[in-house]
Amino acid sequence: QVQLVESGGGLVQPGGSLRLSCVASGFIFSFYTMDWYRQAPEKEREFIAAIGSSRIPTYSTSAKDRFTISRDNAKNTVYLQMNNLEFEDTAAYYCHVKDRGRDWWGKGTLVTVSS
């Protein structure tokens, strides 16, 4: 059974930083592309960043230049370093993997950017 557990969210002031973590289990982590998504209140879930087994990252326009995705295959963990946070980054952040055609999601971690 695939499990994804996010952590690291919290309350941060504009311009601040947070590092999110997602610990994965139930599949061979190093083989899979891992993604981060987010969902703000009353908005659709949106793609933020992905990192493949080759460690090549891809980013959405909103994340590029401020967010960095990385992975530690020895720890089955994917990270999202978020810098220079803005009010608009307030959202629940979700870890995602697609395994054998099925989408798996964590329960999310909440990031609130507020002064």
C-alpha positions as CSV (number, residue, x, y, z in Angstrom):
1,Q,0.0,0.0,0.0
2,V,1.4,3.3,-1.1
3,Q,1.6,5.9,1.7
4,L,2.7,9.5,1.4
5,V,3.1,11.6,4.6
6,E,3.8,15.3,4.3
7,S,5.2,17.6,7.0
8,G,6.8,20.9,7.5
9,G,3.9,23.3,6.9
10,G,3.1,26.2,9.2
11,L,2.6,29.9,9.6
12,V,5.3,32.1,8.0
13,Q,5.6,35.8,7.3
14,P,5.9,37.1,3.7
15,G,9.4,36.7,2.5
16,G,10.0,33.8,4.8
17,S,11.0,30.2,4.0
18,L,9.7,26.7,4.7
19,R,10.9,23.3,3.8
20,L,8.3,20.6,3.2
21,S,9.0,16.9,3.4
22,C,7.1,13.9,2.1
23,V,8.1,10.4,3.3
24,A,7.0,7.7,0.9
25,S,6.5,4.0,1.4
26,G,4.9,1.0,-0.4
27,F,6.8,1.3,-3.6
28,I,10.3,1.5,-5.0
29,F,10.8,5.2,-4.4
30,S,13.9,5.7,-6.5
31,F,12.1,4.5,-9.6
32,Y,9.3,7.1,-9.6
33,T,8.7,10.7,-10.4
34,M,7.5,12.5,-7.3
35,D,5.3,15.7,-7.4
36,W,4.2,18.5,-5.2
37,Y,0.8,20.1,-5.7
38,R,-1.1,22.7,-3.8
39,Q,-4.7,23.8,-3.3
40,A,-5.6,27.2,-2.0
41,P,-9.1,27.8,-0.5
42,E,-11.8,27.7,-3.1
43,K,-9.3,27.0,-5.9
44,E,-8.4,23.9,-7.9
45,R,-5.4,21.8,-7.0
46,E,-2.4,23.0,-9.1
47,F,0.9,21.5,-10.0
48,I,4.0,23.0,-8.3
49,A,7.0,20.9,-9.0
50,A,8.2,17.4,-10.0
51,I,11.4,15.5,-9.8
52,G,12.1,12.3,-11.8
53,S,14.2,9.3,-11.0
54,S,17.1,11.1,-12.8
55,R,16.6,14.0,-10.4
56,I,15.8,16.4,-13.1
57,P,13.2,18.9,-11.7
58,T,10.4,20.7,-13.4
59,Y,8.5,23.6,-12.0
60,S,5.3,25.6,-12.5
61,T,5.7,29.3,-13.4
62,S,4.6,30.3,-9.9
63,A,7.2,28.1,-8.3
64,K,10.2,28.7,-10.6
65,D,13.0,30.8,-9.1
66,R,11.5,30.6,-5.5
67,F,10.9,26.8,-4.9
68,T,13.4,23.9,-5.1
69,I,12.4,20.3,-5.3
70,S,14.8,17.6,-4.3
71,R,14.9,14.0,-3.2
72,D,16.8,11.7,-0.9
73,N,16.3,8.1,-2.2
74,A,18.0,6.7,0.8
75,K,15.3,8.2,3.0
76,N,12.4,7.7,0.6
77,T,11.8,11.4,1.0
78,V,11.0,14.3,-1.4
79,Y,11.5,17.9,-0.3
80,L,10.1,21.2,-1.4
81,Q,12.2,24.2,-0.3
82,M,10.1,27.4,-0.5
83,N,11.8,30.8,-0.3
84,N,10.5,34.3,-0.5
85,L,7.0,33.2,0.3
86,E,4.1,35.3,-0.7
87,F,0.5,35.6,0.6
88,E,-0.6,33.8,-2.6
89,D,1.4,30.7,-1.5
90,T,-1.1,30.0,1.3
91,A,-2.5,26.6,0.5
92,A,-2.5,23.0,1.5
93,Y,0.5,21.3,-0.1
94,Y,0.2,17.7,-1.3
95,C,2.7,15.0,-2.3
96,H,1.8,12.9,-5.3
97,V,3.0,9.8,-7.1
98,K,1.4,7.8,-9.9
99,D,2.0,4.0,-9.5
100,R,0.7,1.6,-12.0
101,G,-1.8,4.0,-13.4
102,R,-3.2,5.0,-10.0
103,D,-2.7,8.4,-8.4
104,W,-1.7,8.5,-4.8
105,W,-1.9,11.5,-2.6
106,G,-0.8,12.4,0.9
107,K,-3.1,14.1,3.4
108,G,-1.3,17.4,2.9
109,T,0.4,20.0,5.0
110,L,-0.9,23.5,5.4
111,V,1.2,26.5,4.6
112,T,-0.1,29.9,5.8
113,V,1.7,33.1,4.7
114,S,0.5,36.0,6.9
115,S,1.9,39.1,8.5
